[in-house]
Amino acid sequence: MKTKECPGCAMDVDKDADVCPICGYEFPKQSLSLQIAVWVFIALMLFWILF
Ligand SMILES: [Zn+2]
């Protein structure tokens, strides 16, 4: 199992965890925000093409 270090309590937690099970720190979802940015860009391009 891959782990990452929690910036809140400096413990190793599950790499896929959204929230630290020890201190409750919420990890930022960088990949999700990147997906949203890509979809917004696609939507803007469609809007530009259609109108
Ligand atoms: Zn923690």
mmCIF file of the protein (N, C-alpha, C, O) and its ligand, coordinates in Angstrom:
data_MODEL
# 
_entry.id   MODEL 
# 
loop_
_entity.id 
_entity.type 
_entity.pdbx_number_of_molecules 
1 polymer     1 
2 non-polymer 1 
# 
_entity_poly.entity_id                      1 
_entity_poly.type                           'polypeptide(L)' 
_entity_poly.nstd_linkage                   no 
_entity_poly.nstd_monomer                   no 
_entity_poly.pdbx_seq_one_letter_code       MKTKECPGCAMDVDKDADVCPICGYEFPKQSLSLQIAVWVFIALMLFWILF 
_entity_poly.pdbx_seq_one_letter_code_can   MKTKECPGCAMDVDKDADVCPICGYEFPKQSLSLQIAVWVFIALMLFWILF 
_entity_poly.pdbx_strand_id                 A 
# 
loop_
_entity_poly_seq.entity_id 
_entity_poly_seq.num 
_entity_poly_seq.mon_id 
_entity_poly_seq.hetero 
1 1  MET n 
1 2  LYS n 
1 3  THR n 
1 4  LYS n 
1 5  GLU n 
1 6  CYS n 
1 7  PRO n 
1 8  GLY n 
1 9  CYS n 
1 10 ALA n 
1 11 MET n 
1 12 ASP n 
1 13 VAL n 
1 14 ASP n 
1 15 LYS n 
1 16 ASP n 
1 17 ALA n 
1 18 ASP n 
1 19 VAL n 
1 20 CYS n 
1 21 PRO n 
1 22 ILE n 
1 23 CYS n 
1 24 GLY n 
1 25 TYR n 
1 26 GLU n 
1 27 PHE n 
1 28 PRO n 
1 29 LYS n 
1 30 GLN n 
1 31 SER n 
1 32 LEU n 
1 33 SER n 
1 34 LEU n 
1 35 GLN n 
1 36 ILE n 
1 37 ALA n 
1 38 VAL n 
1 39 TRP n 
1 40 VAL n 
1 41 PHE n 
1 42 ILE n 
1 43 ALA n 
1 44 LEU n 
1 45 MET n 
1 46 LEU n 
1 47 PHE n 
1 48 TRP n 
1 49 ILE n 
1 50 LEU n 
1 51 PHE n 
# 
loop_
_struct_asym.id 
_struct_asym.entity_id 
A 1 
B 2 
# 
loop_
_chem_comp.id 
_chem_comp.type 
_chem_comp.mon_nstd_flag 
ALA 'L-peptide linking' y 
ASP 'L-peptide linking' y 
CYS 'L-peptide linking' y 
GLN 'L-peptide linking' y 
GLU 'L-peptide linking' y 
GLY 'peptide linking'   y 
ILE 'L-peptide linking' y 
LEU 'L-peptide linking' y 
LYS 'L-peptide linking' y 
MET 'L-peptide linking' y 
PHE 'L-peptide linking' y 
PRO 'L-peptide linking' y 
SER 'L-peptide linking' y 
THR 'L-peptide linking' y 
TRP 'L-peptide linking' y 
TYR 'L-peptide linking' y 
VAL 'L-peptide linking' y 
ZN  non-polymer         . 
# 
_pdbx_entity_nonpoly.entity_id   2 
_pdbx_entity_nonpoly.name        ? 
_pdbx_entity_nonpoly.comp_id     ZN 
# 
_pdbx_nonpoly_scheme.asym_id         B 
_pdbx_nonpoly_scheme.entity_id       2 
_pdbx_nonpoly_scheme.mon_id          ZN 
_pdbx_nonpoly_scheme.ndb_seq_num     1 
_pdbx_nonpoly_scheme.pdb_seq_num     101 
_pdbx_nonpoly_scheme.auth_seq_num    101 
_pdbx_nonpoly_scheme.pdb_mon_id      ZN 
_pdbx_nonpoly_scheme.auth_mon_id     ZN 
_pdbx_nonpoly_scheme.pdb_strand_id   A 
_pdbx_nonpoly_scheme.pdb_ins_code    . 
# 
loop_
_atom_site.group_PDB 
_atom_site.id 
_atom_site.type_symbol 
_atom_site.label_atom_id 
_atom_site.label_alt_id 
_atom_site.label_comp_id 
_atom_site.label_asym_id 
_atom_site.label_entity_id 
_atom_site.label_seq_id 
_atom_site.pdbx_PDB_ins_code 
_atom_site.Cartn_x 
_atom_site.Cartn_y 
_atom_site.Cartn_z 
_atom_site.occupancy 
_atom_site.B_iso_or_equiv 
_atom_site.pdbx_formal_charge 
_atom_site.auth_seq_id 
_atom_site.auth_comp_id 
_atom_site.auth_asym_id 
_atom_site.auth_atom_id 
_atom_site.pdbx_PDB_model_num 
ATOM   1   N  N  . MET A 1 1  ? 0.845   -1.202 0.000   1.00 0.00 ? 1   MET A N  1 
ATOM   2   C  CA . MET A 1 1  ? 0.000   0.000  0.000   1.00 0.00 ? 1   MET A CA 1 
ATOM   3   C  C  . MET A 1 1  ? 0.879   1.251  0.000   1.00 0.00 ? 1   MET A C  1 
ATOM   4   O  O  . MET A 1 1  ? 1.794   1.378  0.814   1.00 0.00 ? 1   MET A O  1 
ATOM   5   N  N  . LYS A 1 2  ? 0.597   2.153  -0.905  1.00 0.00 ? 2   LYS A N  1 
ATOM   6   C  CA . LYS A 1 2  ? 1.355   3.398  -0.964  1.00 0.00 ? 2   LYS A CA 1 
ATOM   7   C  C  . LYS A 1 2  ? 0.797   4.392  0.065   1.00 0.00 ? 2   LYS A C  1 
ATOM   8   O  O  . LYS A 1 2  ? -0.404  4.452  0.328   1.00 0.00 ? 2   LYS A O  1 
ATOM   9   N  N  . THR A 1 3  ? 1.704   5.145  0.615   1.00 0.00 ? 3   THR A N  1 
ATOM   10  C  CA . THR A 1 3  ? 1.292   6.112  1.628   1.00 0.00 ? 3   THR A CA 1 
ATOM   11  C  C  . THR A 1 3  ? 1.808   7.500  1.272   1.00 0.00 ? 3   THR A C  1 
ATOM   12  O  O  . THR A 1 3  ? 2.716   7.653  0.454   1.00 0.00 ? 3   THR A O  1 
ATOM   13  N  N  . LYS A 1 4  ? 1.219   8.491  1.894   1.00 0.00 ? 4   LYS A N  1 
ATOM   14  C  CA . LYS A 1 4  ? 1.687   9.871  1.769   1.00 0.00 ? 4   LYS A CA 1 
ATOM   15  C  C  . LYS A 1 4  ? 1.753   10.469 3.165   1.00 0.00 ? 4   LYS A C  1 
ATOM   16  O  O  . LYS A 1 4  ? 1.059   10.018 4.076   1.00 0.00 ? 4   LYS A O  1 
ATOM   17  N  N  . GLU A 1 5  ? 2.590   11.484 3.326   1.00 0.00 ? 5   GLU A N  1 
ATOM   18  C  CA . GLU A 1 5  ? 2.718   12.087 4.644   1.00 0.00 ? 5   GLU A CA 1 
ATOM   19  C  C  . GLU A 1 5  ? 1.659   13.166 4.835   1.00 0.00 ? 5   GLU A C  1 
ATOM   20  O  O  . GLU A 1 5  ? 1.494   14.050 3.994   1.00 0.00 ? 5   GLU A O  1 
ATOM   21  N  N  . CYS A 1 6  ? 0.961   13.080 5.932   1.00 0.00 ? 6   CYS A N  1 
ATOM   22  C  CA . CYS A 1 6  ? -0.056  14.096 6.244   1.00 0.00 ? 6   CYS A CA 1 
ATOM   23  C  C  . CYS A 1 6  ? 0.629   15.372 6.727   1.00 0.00 ? 6   CYS A C  1 
ATOM   24  O  O  . CYS A 1 6  ? 1.440   15.324 7.652   1.00 0.00 ? 6   CYS A O  1 
ATOM   25  N  N  . PRO A 1 7  ? 0.308   16.523 6.106   1.00 0.00 ? 7   PRO A N  1 
ATOM   26  C  CA . PRO A 1 7  ? 0.917   17.784 6.558   1.00 0.00 ? 7   PRO A CA 1 
ATOM   27  C  C  . PRO A 1 7  ? 0.364   18.237 7.899   1.00 0.00 ? 7   PRO A C  1 
ATOM   28  O  O  . PRO A 1 7  ? 0.949   19.101 8.553   1.00 0.00 ? 7   PRO A O  1 
ATOM   29  N  N  . GLY A 1 8  ? -0.762  17.661 8.316   1.00 0.00 ? 8   GLY A N  1 
ATOM   30  C  CA . GLY A 1 8  ? -1.371  18.066 9.577   1.00 0.00 ? 8   GLY A CA 1 
ATOM   31  C  C  . GLY A 1 8  ? -0.727  17.419 10.786  1.00 0.00 ? 8   GLY A C  1 
ATOM   32  O  O  . GLY A 1 8  ? -0.495  18.072 11.804  1.00 0.00 ? 8   GLY A O  1 
ATOM   33  N  N  . CYS A 1 9  ? -0.431  16.097 10.667  1.00 0.00 ? 9   CYS A N  1 
ATOM   34  C  CA . CYS A 1 9  ? 0.090   15.374 11.828  1.00 0.00 ? 9   CYS A CA 1 
ATOM   35  C  C  . CYS A 1 9  ? 1.381   14.632 11.508  1.00 0.00 ? 9   CYS A C  1 
ATOM   36  O  O  . CYS A 1 9  ? 1.923   13.947 12.375  1.00 0.00 ? 9   CYS A O  1 
ATOM   37  N  N  . ALA A 1 10 ? 1.886   14.752 10.278  1.00 0.00 ? 10  ALA A N  1 
ATOM   38  C  CA . ALA A 1 10 ? 3.162   14.161 9.867   1.00 0.00 ? 10  ALA A CA 1 
ATOM   39  C  C  . ALA A 1 10 ? 3.170   12.643 9.974   1.00 0.00 ? 10  ALA A C  1 
ATOM   40  O  O  . ALA A 1 10 ? 4.229   12.040 10.150  1.00 0.00 ? 10  ALA A O  1 
ATOM   41  N  N  . MET A 1 11 ? 1.992   12.016 9.869   1.00 0.00 ? 11  MET A N  1 
ATOM   42  C  CA . MET A 1 11 ? 1.906   10.560 9.881   1.00 0.00 ? 11  MET A CA 1 
ATOM   43  C  C  . MET A 1 11 ? 1.717   10.055 8.446   1.00 0.00 ? 11  MET A C  1 
ATOM   44  O  O  . MET A 1 11 ? 1.186   10.768 7.595   1.00 0.00 ? 11  MET A O  1 
ATOM   45  N  N  . ASP A 1 12 ? 2.157   8.818  8.188   1.00 0.00 ? 12  ASP A N  1 
ATOM   46  C  CA . ASP A 1 12 ? 1.933   8.207  6.887   1.00 0.00 ? 12  ASP A CA 1 
ATOM   47  C  C  . ASP A 1 12 ? 0.520   7.655  6.821   1.00 0.00 ? 12  ASP A C  1 
ATOM   48  O  O  . ASP A 1 12 ? 0.118   6.841  7.653   1.00 0.00 ? 12  ASP A O  1 
ATOM   49  N  N  . VAL A 1 13 ? -0.230  8.106  5.820   1.00 0.00 ? 13  VAL A N  1 
ATOM   50  C  CA . VAL A 1 13 ? -1.604  7.636  5.646   1.00 0.00 ? 13  VAL A CA 1 
ATOM   51  C  C  . VAL A 1 13 ? -1.752  7.083  4.235   1.00 0.00 ? 13  VAL A C  1 
ATOM   52  O  O  . VAL A 1 13 ? -0.873  7.267  3.392   1.00 0.00 ? 13  VAL A O  1 
ATOM   53  N  N  . ASP A 1 14 ? -2.876  6.402  3.982   1.00 0.00 ? 14  ASP A N  1 
ATOM   54  C  CA . ASP A 1 14 ? -3.163  5.816  2.678   1.00 0.00 ? 14  ASP A CA 1 
ATOM   55  C  C  . ASP A 1 14 ? -3.093  6.891  1.596   1.00 0.00 ? 14  ASP A C  1 
ATOM   56  O  O  . ASP A 1 14 ? -3.660  7.974  1.743   1.00 0.00 ? 14  ASP A O  1 
ATOM   57  N  N  . LYS A 1 15 ? -2.385  6.575  0.499   1.00 0.00 ? 15  LYS A N  1 
ATOM   58  C  CA . LYS A 1 15 ? -2.194  7.548  -0.572  1.00 0.00 ? 15  LYS A CA 1 
ATOM   59  C  C  . LYS A 1 15 ? -3.520  7.989  -1.193  1.00 0.00 ? 15  LYS A C  1 
ATOM   60  O  O  . LYS A 1 15 ? -3.638  9.120  -1.666  1.00 0.00 ? 15  LYS A O  1 
ATOM   61  N  N  . ASP A 1 16 ? -4.513  7.103  -1.194  1.00 0.00 ? 16  ASP A N  1 
ATOM   62  C  CA . ASP A 1 16 ? -5.794  7.411  -1.818  1.00 0.00 ? 16  ASP A CA 1 
ATOM   63  C  C  . ASP A 1 16 ? -6.776  8.083  -0.859  1.00 0.00 ? 16  ASP A C  1 
ATOM   64  O  O  . ASP A 1 16 ? -7.884  8.445  -1.254  1.00 0.00 ? 16  ASP A O  1 
ATOM   65  N  N  . ALA A 1 17 ? -6.370  8.250  0.397   1.00 0.00 ? 17  ALA A N  1 
ATOM   66  C  CA . ALA A 1 17 ? -7.286  8.829  1.385   1.00 0.00 ? 17  ALA A CA 1 
ATOM   67  C  C  . ALA A 1 17 ? -7.550  10.297 1.068   1.00 0.00 ? 17  ALA A C  1 
ATOM   68  O  O  . ALA A 1 17 ? -6.628  11.057 0.773   1.00 0.00 ? 17  ALA A O  1 
ATOM   69  N  N  . ASP A 1 18 ? -8.831  10.688 1.133   1.00 0.00 ? 18  ASP A N  1 
ATOM   70  C  CA . ASP A 1 18 ? -9.195  12.093 0.924   1.00 0.00 ? 18  ASP A CA 1 
ATOM   71  C  C  . ASP A 1 18 ? -9.016  12.891 2.210   1.00 0.00 ? 18  ASP A C  1 
ATOM   72  O  O  . ASP A 1 18 ? -8.713  14.084 2.188   1.00 0.00 ? 18  ASP A O  1 
ATOM   73  N  N  . VAL A 1 19 ? -9.212  12.193 3.340   1.00 0.00 ? 19  VAL A N  1 
ATOM   74  C  CA . VAL A 1 19 ? -9.104  12.841 4.643   1.00 0.00 ? 19  VAL A CA 1 
ATOM   75  C  C  . VAL A 1 19 ? -8.188  12.009 5.513   1.00 0.00 ? 19  VAL A C  1 
ATOM   76  O  O  . VAL A 1 19 ? -8.257  10.781 5.489   1.00 0.00 ? 19  VAL A O  1 
ATOM   77  N  N  . CYS A 1 20 ? -7.332  12.659 6.279   1.00 0.00 ? 20  CYS A N  1 
ATOM   78  C  CA . CYS A 1 20 ? -6.443  11.938 7.187   1.00 0.00 ? 20  CYS A CA 1 
ATOM   79  C  C  . CYS A 1 20 ? -7.268  11.254 8.273   1.00 0.00 ? 20  CYS A C  1 
ATOM   80  O  O  . CYS A 1 20 ? -8.047  11.922 8.953   1.00 0.00 ? 20  CYS A O  1 
ATOM   81  N  N  . PRO A 1 21 ? -7.122  9.938  8.456   1.00 0.00 ? 21  PRO A N  1 
ATOM   82  C  CA . PRO A 1 21 ? -7.897  9.237  9.485   1.00 0.00 ? 21  PRO A CA 1 
ATOM   83  C  C  . PRO A 1 21 ? -7.416  9.545  10.902  1.00 0.00 ? 21  PRO A C  1 
ATOM   84  O  O  . PRO A 1 21 ? -8.090  9.209  11.875  1.00 0.00 ? 21  PRO A O  1 
ATOM   85  N  N  . ILE A 1 22 ? -6.266  10.177 11.016  1.00 0.00 ? 22  ILE A N  1 
ATOM   86  C  CA . ILE A 1 22 ? -5.708  10.434 12.350  1.00 0.00 ? 22  ILE A CA 1 
ATOM   87  C  C  . ILE A 1 22 ? -6.112  11.814 12.858  1.00 0.00 ? 22  ILE A C  1 
ATOM   88  O  O  . ILE A 1 22 ? -6.591  11.949 13.984  1.00 0.00 ? 22  ILE A O  1 
ATOM   89  N  N  . CYS A 1 23 ? -5.917  12.850 12.021  1.00 0.00 ? 23  CYS A N  1 
ATOM   90  C  CA . CYS A 1 23 ? -6.198  14.210 12.495  1.00 0.00 ? 23  CYS A CA 1 
ATOM   91  C  C  . CYS A 1 23 ? -7.340  14.871 11.725  1.00 0.00 ? 23  CYS A C  1 
ATOM   92  O  O  . CYS A 1 23 ? -7.792  15.952 12.102  1.00 0.00 ? 23  CYS A O  1 
ATOM   93  N  N  . GLY A 1 24 ? -7.819  14.227 10.639  1.00 0.00 ? 24  GLY A N  1 
ATOM   94  C  CA . GLY A 1 24 ? -8.942  14.790 9.907   1.00 0.00 ? 24  GLY A CA 1 
ATOM   95  C  C  . GLY A 1 24 ? -8.554  15.816 8.860   1.00 0.00 ? 24  GLY A C  1 
ATOM   96  O  O  . GLY A 1 24 ? -9.419  16.502 8.315   1.00 0.00 ? 24  GLY A O  1 
ATOM   97  N  N  . TYR A 1 25 ? -7.246  15.931 8.567   1.00 0.00 ? 25  TYR A N  1 
ATOM   98  C  CA . TYR A 1 25 ? -6.794  16.883 7.545   1.00 0.00 ? 25  TYR A CA 1 
ATOM   99  C  C  . TYR A 1 25 ? -7.356  16.489 6.183   1.00 0.00 ? 25  TYR A C  1 
ATOM   100 O  O  . TYR A 1 25 ? -7.282  15.322 5.798   1.00 0.00 ? 25  TYR A O  1 
ATOM   101 N  N  . GLU A 1 26 ? -7.916  17.450 5.450   1.00 0.00 ? 26  GLU A N  1 
ATOM   102 C  CA . GLU A 1 26 ? -8.441  17.178 4.120   1.00 0.00 ? 26  GLU A CA 1 
ATOM   103 C  C  . GLU A 1 26 ? -7.371  17.448 3.082   1.00 0.00 ? 26  GLU A C  1 
ATOM   104 O  O  . GLU A 1 26 ? -6.863  18.564 2.970   1.00 0.00 ? 26  GLU A O  1 
ATOM   105 N  N  . PHE A 1 27 ? -7.032  16.411 2.321   1.00 0.00 ? 27  PHE A N  1 
ATOM   106 C  CA . PHE A 1 27 ? -6.014  16.569 1.285   1.00 0.00 ? 27  PHE A CA 1 
ATOM   107 C  C  . PHE A 1 27 ? -6.618  17.245 0.057   1.00 0.00 ? 27  PHE A C  1 
ATOM   108 O  O  . PHE A 1 27 ? -7.726  16.889 -0.347  1.00 0.00 ? 27  PHE A O  1 
ATOM   109 N  N  . PRO A 1 28 ? -5.930  18.200 -0.542  1.00 0.00 ? 28  PRO A N  1 
ATOM   110 C  CA . PRO A 1 28 ? -6.436  18.844 -1.757  1.00 0.00 ? 28  PRO A CA 1 
ATOM   111 C  C  . PRO A 1 28 ? -6.443  17.855 -2.914  1.00 0.00 ? 28  PRO A C  1 
ATOM   112 O  O  . PRO A 1 28 ? -5.507  17.076 -3.091  1.00 0.00 ? 28  PRO A O  1 
ATOM   113 N  N  . LYS A 1 29 ? -7.524  17.902 -3.703  1.00 0.00 ? 29  LYS A N  1 
ATOM   114 C  CA . LYS A 1 29 ? -7.647  16.997 -4.850  1.00 0.00 ? 29  LYS A CA 1 
ATOM   115 C  C  . LYS A 1 29 ? -7.176  17.722 -6.095  1.00 0.00 ? 29  LYS A C  1 
ATOM   116 O  O  . LYS A 1 29 ? -7.978  18.311 -6.819  1.00 0.00 ? 29  LYS A O  1 
ATOM   117 N  N  . GLN A 1 30 ? -5.900  17.680 -6.339  1.00 0.00 ? 30  GLN A N  1 
ATOM   118 C  CA . GLN A 1 30 ? -5.339  18.421 -7.465  1.00 0.00 ? 30  GLN A CA 1 
ATOM   119 C  C  . GLN A 1 30 ? -5.802  17.849 -8.796  1.00 0.00 ? 30  GLN A C  1 
ATOM   120 O  O  . GLN A 1 30 ? -6.066  18.595 -9.739  1.00 0.00 ? 30  GLN A O  1 
ATOM   121 N  N  . SER A 1 31 ? -5.902  16.512 -8.873  1.00 0.00 ? 31  SER A N  1 
ATOM   122 C  CA . SER A 1 31 ? -6.286  15.903 -10.142 1.00 0.00 ? 31  SER A CA 1 
ATOM   123 C  C  . SER A 1 31 ? -7.724  16.260 -10.493 1.00 0.00 ? 31  SER A C  1 
ATOM   124 O  O  . SER A 1 31 ? -8.051  16.457 -11.663 1.00 0.00 ? 31  SER A O  1 
ATOM   125 N  N  . LEU A 1 32 ? -8.586  16.344 -9.472  1.00 0.00 ? 32  LEU A N  1 
ATOM   126 C  CA . LEU A 1 32 ? -9.979  16.669 -9.736  1.00 0.00 ? 32  LEU A CA 1 
ATOM   127 C  C  . LEU A 1 32 ? -10.119 18.109 -10.224 1.00 0.00 ? 32  LEU A C  1 
ATOM   128 O  O  . LEU A 1 32 ? -10.867 18.371 -11.167 1.00 0.00 ? 32  LEU A O  1 
ATOM   129 N  N  . SER A 1 33 ? -9.414  19.036 -9.597  1.00 0.00 ? 33  SER A N  1 
ATOM   130 C  CA . SER A 1 33 ? -9.497  20.428 -10.029 1.00 0.00 ? 33  SER A CA 1 
ATOM   131 C  C  . SER A 1 33 ? -8.931  20.584 -11.433 1.00 0.00 ? 33  SER A C  1 
ATOM   132 O  O  . SER A 1 33 ? -9.400  21.423 -12.203 1.00 0.00 ? 33  SER A O  1 
ATOM   133 N  N  . LEU A 1 34 ? -7.924  19.781 -11.770 1.00 0.00 ? 34  LEU A N  1 
ATOM   134 C  CA . LEU A 1 34 ? -7.375  19.812 -13.122 1.00 0.00 ? 34  LEU A CA 1 
ATOM   135 C  C  . LEU A 1 34 ? -8.412  19.323 -14.124 1.00 0.00 ? 34  LEU A C  1 
ATOM   136 O  O  . LEU A 1 34 ? -8.555  19.901 -15.201 1.00 0.00 ? 34  LEU A O  1 
ATOM   137 N  N  . GLN A 1 35 ? -9.144  18.249 -13.772 1.00 0.00 ? 35  GLN A N  1 
ATOM   138 C  CA . GLN A 1 35 ? -10.203 17.746 -14.646 1.00 0.00 ? 35  GLN A CA 1 
ATOM   139 C  C  . GLN A 1 35 ? -11.258 18.813 -14.860 1.00 0.00 ? 35  GLN A C  1 
ATOM   140 O  O  . GLN A 1 35 ? -11.713 19.021 -15.985 1.00 0.00 ? 35  GLN A O  1 
ATOM   141 N  N  . ILE A 1 36 ? -11.653 19.496 -13.787 1.00 0.00 ? 36  ILE A N  1 
ATOM   142 C  CA . ILE A 1 36 ? -12.660 20.555 -13.897 1.00 0.00 ? 36  ILE A CA 1 
ATOM   143 C  C  . ILE A 1 36 ? -12.156 21.659 -14.819 1.00 0.00 ? 36  ILE A C  1 
ATOM   144 O  O  . ILE A 1 36 ? -12.913 22.162 -15.649 1.00 0.00 ? 36  ILE A O  1 
ATOM   145 N  N  . ALA A 1 37 ? -10.889 22.041 -14.684 1.00 0.00 ? 37  ALA A N  1 
ATOM   146 C  CA . ALA A 1 37 ? -10.316 23.084 -15.533 1.00 0.00 ? 37  ALA A CA 1 
ATOM   147 C  C  . ALA A 1 37 ? -10.351 22.661 -17.000 1.00 0.00 ? 37  ALA A C  1 
ATOM   148 O  O  . ALA A 1 37 ? -10.641 23.477 -17.874 1.00 0.00 ? 37  ALA A O  1 
ATOM   149 N  N  . VAL A 1 38 ? -10.057 21.385 -17.273 1.00 0.00 ? 38  VAL A N  1 
ATOM   150 C  CA . VAL A 1 38 ? -10.079 20.881 -18.646 1.00 0.00 ? 38  VAL A CA 1 
ATOM   151 C  C  . VAL A 1 38 ? -11.491 20.935 -19.198 1.00 0.00 ? 38  VAL A C  1 
ATOM   152 O  O  . VAL A 1 38 ? -11.690 21.344 -20.342 1.00 0.00 ? 38  VAL A O  1 
ATOM   153 N  N  . TRP A 1 39 ? -12.492 20.521 -18.394 1.00 0.00 ? 39  TRP A N  1 
ATOM   154 C  CA . TRP A 1 39 ? -13.877 20.521 -18.861 1.00 0.00 ? 39  TRP A CA 1 
ATOM   155 C  C  . TRP A 1 39 ? -14.389 21.938 -19.090 1.00 0.00 ? 39  TRP A C  1 
ATOM   156 O  O  . TRP A 1 39 ? -15.133 22.185 -20.039 1.00 0.00 ? 39  TRP A O  1 
ATOM   157 N  N  . VAL A 1 40 ? -13.994 22.869 -18.224 1.00 0.00 ? 40  VAL A N  1 
ATOM   158 C  CA . VAL A 1 40 ? -14.384 24.272 -18.426 1.00 0.00 ? 40  VAL A CA 1 
ATOM   159 C  C  . VAL A 1 40 ? -13.788 24.788 -19.723 1.00 0.00 ? 40  VAL A C  1 
ATOM   160 O  O  . VAL A 1 40 ? -14.451 25.500 -20.478 1.00 0.00 ? 40  VAL A O  1 
ATOM   161 N  N  . PHE A 1 41 ? -12.532 24.429 -19.983 1.00 0.00 ? 41  PHE A N  1 
ATOM   162 C  CA . PHE A 1 41 ? -11.873 24.854 -21.217 1.00 0.00 ? 41  PHE A CA 1 
ATOM   163 C  C  . PHE A 1 41 ? -12.599 24.288 -22.432 1.00 0.00 ? 41  PHE A C  1 
ATOM   164 O  O  . PHE A 1 41 ? -12.810 24.999 -23.414 1.00 0.00 ? 41  PHE A O  1 
ATOM   165 N  N  . ILE A 1 42 ? -12.988 22.996 -22.373 1.00 0.00 ? 42  ILE A N  1 
ATOM   166 C  CA . ILE A 1 42 ? -13.710 22.362 -23.481 1.00 0.00 ? 42  ILE A CA 1 
ATOM   167 C  C  . ILE A 1 42 ? -15.054 23.054 -23.692 1.00 0.00 ? 42  ILE A C  1 
ATOM   168 O  O  . ILE A 1 42 ? -15.445 23.319 -24.829 1.00 0.00 ? 42  ILE A O  1 
ATOM   169 N  N  . ALA A 1 43 ? -15.758 23.347 -22.605 1.00 0.00 ? 43  ALA A N  1 
ATOM   170 C  CA . ALA A 1 43 ? -17.051 24.020 -22.702 1.00 0.00 ? 43  ALA A CA 1 
ATOM   171 C  C  . ALA A 1 43 ? -16.898 25.394 -23.344 1.00 0.00 ? 43  ALA A C  1 
ATOM   172 O  O  . ALA A 1 43 ? -17.716 25.787 -24.176 1.00 0.00 ? 43  ALA A O  1 
ATOM   173 N  N  . LEU A 1 44 ? -15.861 26.120 -22.964 1.00 0.00 ? 44  LEU A N  1 
ATOM   174 C  CA . LEU A 1 44 ? -15.621 27.437 -23.559 1.00 0.00 ? 44  LEU A CA 1 
ATOM   175 C  C  . LEU A 1 44 ? -15.323 27.320 -25.050 1.00 0.00 ? 44  LEU A C  1 
ATOM   176 O  O  . LEU A 1 44 ? -15.786 28.137 -25.847 1.00 0.00 ? 44  LEU A O  1 
ATOM   177 N  N  . MET A 1 45 ? -14.548 26.301 -25.425 1.00 0.00 ? 45  MET A N  1 
ATOM   178 C  CA . MET A 1 45 ? -14.227 26.097 -26.838 1.00 0.00 ? 45  MET A CA 1 
ATOM   179 C  C  . MET A 1 45 ? -15.491 25.772 -27.629 1.00 0.00 ? 45  MET A C  1 
ATOM   180 O  O  . MET A 1 45 ? -15.673 26.284 -28.734 1.00 0.00 ? 45  MET A O  1 
ATOM   181 N  N  . LEU A 1 46 ? -16.378 24.918 -27.073 1.00 0.00 ? 46  LEU A N  1 
ATOM   182 C  CA . LEU A 1 46 ? -17.639 24.582 -27.739 1.00 0.00 ? 46  LEU A CA 1 
ATOM   183 C  C  . LEU A 1 46 ? -18.495 25.839 -27.900 1.00 0.00 ? 46  LEU A C  1 
ATOM   184 O  O  . LEU A 1 46 ? -19.086 26.065 -28.956 1.00 0.00 ? 46  LEU A O  1 
ATOM   185 N  N  . PHE A 1 47 ? -18.555 26.646 -26.853 1.00 0.00 ? 47  PHE A N  1 
ATOM   186 C  CA . PHE A 1 47 ? -19.324 27.880 -26.888 1.00 0.00 ? 47  PHE A CA 1 
ATOM   187 C  C  . PHE A 1 47 ? -18.782 28.798 -27.978 1.00 0.00 ? 47  PHE A C  1 
ATOM   188 O  O  . PHE A 1 47 ? -19.548 29.411 -28.721 1.00 0.00 ? 47  PHE A O  1 
ATOM   189 N  N  . TRP A 1 48 ? -17.444 28.891 -28.068 1.00 0.00 ? 48  TRP A N  1 
ATOM   190 C  CA . TRP A 1 48 ? -16.786 29.727 -29.066 1.00 0.00 ? 48  TRP A CA 1 
ATOM   191 C  C  . TRP A 1 48 ? -17.112 29.251 -30.482 1.00 0.00 ? 48  TRP A C  1 
ATOM   192 O  O  . TRP A 1 48 ? -17.333 30.062 -31.382 1.00 0.00 ? 48  TRP A O  1 
ATOM   193 N  N  . ILE A 1 49 ? -17.138 27.920 -30.673 1.00 0.00 ? 49  ILE A N  1 
ATOM   194 C  CA . ILE A 1 49 ? -17.380 27.348 -32.006 1.00 0.00 ? 49  ILE A CA 1 
ATOM   195 C  C  . ILE A 1 49 ? -18.848 27.532 -32.407 1.00 0.00 ? 49  ILE A C  1 
ATOM   196 O  O  . ILE A 1 49 ? -19.145 27.882 -33.549 1.00 0.00 ? 49  ILE A O  1 
ATOM   197 N  N  . LEU A 1 50 ? -19.764 27.292 -31.459 1.00 0.00 ? 50  LEU A N  1 
ATOM   198 C  CA . LEU A 1 50 ? -21.193 27.307 -31.774 1.00 0.00 ? 50  LEU A CA 1 
ATOM   199 C  C  . LEU A 1 50 ? -21.751 28.716 -31.940 1.00 0.00 ? 50  LEU A C  1 
ATOM   200 O  O  . LEU A 1 50 ? -22.691 28.923 -32.707 1.00 0.00 ? 50  LEU A O  1 
ATOM   201 N  N  . PHE A 1 51 ? -21.186 29.674 -31.236 1.00 0.00 ? 51  PHE A N  1 
ATOM   202 C  CA . PHE A 1 51 ? -21.740 31.020 -31.295 1.00 0.00 ? 51  PHE A CA 1 
ATOM   203 C  C  . PHE A 1 51 ? -20.771 31.974 -31.909 1.00 0.00 ? 51  PHE A C  1 
ATOM   204 O  O  . PHE A 1 51 ? -21.071 33.161 -32.040 1.00 0.00 ? 51  PHE A O  1 
HETATM 205 ZN ZN . ZN  B 2 .  ? -3.104  13.828 9.782   1.00 0.00 2 101 ZN  A ZN 1 
# 
